[in-house]
Amino acid sequence: MKCKQCGADLGGLENAEASIWLRVRGDEETRTYFLCTACDVYTAWVWIEEFFTDKDSLFAIGPIPREKGDEIVAKIRKCPDPGQISCRCPTHQEMSGWPLASGL
């Protein structure tokens, strides 16, 4: 994983600050947030399994300002089971309604 701002190596999934599995408009989506210690911003890696086309895609979004990334990570950490797509906690309900561009 590379930082979207400075290109620094963020390591693998073991270095992620937080991950959450969501159902967004029928598709399964995993958002994984990495903090870059070199430039102090987040990069999110997004994996989408499209329900209707049966295609997968993986891409990075960012840079996400530190404050916004910290808010998202804190929200994910409140979820009792972020790896469970069917979780009905407030975090899953809120984040499942976020389009990527607005909610990250």
N, C-alpha and C positions, 0 to 999 in steps of 0.2 A: 504494500500500500504506500502511495506517495502523497505528500501534502499538496493540496491544490494551490497553495500560495507560493511556497518556496521550493517544492519538489523533494523535500527531505523524506527519507525512508521512515515510515511510521511502523514498520514491522507487520506482523500478521495479526490474526484475530485475537491472539492472546494479549495484545497491547491495546485492545479496544477499551474505551471508557465505558461504553454501554451499547447494547443491541436490543432491538425489539422486533418482533414478528407481527405484521399487521395484515388485515384484509382491507384493501382500498379499492372501491368500485369493482368488487368481484375478483380482483387479482390478489395474489399473495405477495407481500412485500416485506423485505427485511432491511432495516436501516441500522447501520453500525457506525458509531461515532468514535473518531480518533482525535486526540489532542496532539498537535505538533508542539513539542517543547522548544524547537528552534525559533518559531515565529509566533507562538501563542495563539493560534487559531485552530478551529476544528475542521476536519474533512469528514464527510459522511459517505460511506460506501453503501449503495443501494442495489439490492438484488430483487428483481421482479419476475415472478412467474405469472405470465398472462394466461388467464383462464380460457378466454375464447380462442386465442391463436396457438396456445400450448407452446409459446416461445419464452425463453428466459433471457434476461438482460442484466448486466452488471455495469454500473457506472458510478463515478464519484461526483459529489456536489460540494461546493464550497468555493472559497473559504467562508467559514461561518465564524463570525466574531466570537471571541472567548465568552462574553457575557451570555449571548444567545445559546451557545453550545452548552455552557454550564447549566442553564435553565432546562434544556432538553434532557441532558444526562440526569439531572436531579429528578425530573418528572418520570423518566424511565425507571429509575431506582426505587420509586414509590410503588411500582407495579409488583404484585406478588409473584407473577410468573411471566416475564417478558418474552419467553420463548414459546408461549402457548398462544397461538393465533386466535383461539376461541375465548380468551380471557375477556371478561366484561367489565374490568376495572375502569375507573375514570381515565387513566392514562391511555389505555387501548381505545376507548371510545373517542377521546379527543383526537389522538394522533391518527386514527383511521380516517378522520374527516379532513386531515391536512393535505392539500395538494403539495407536492414537493417544493414548488417555488415559494409558497407562502409560509409553510410551517417548518420546513426542513426536518 
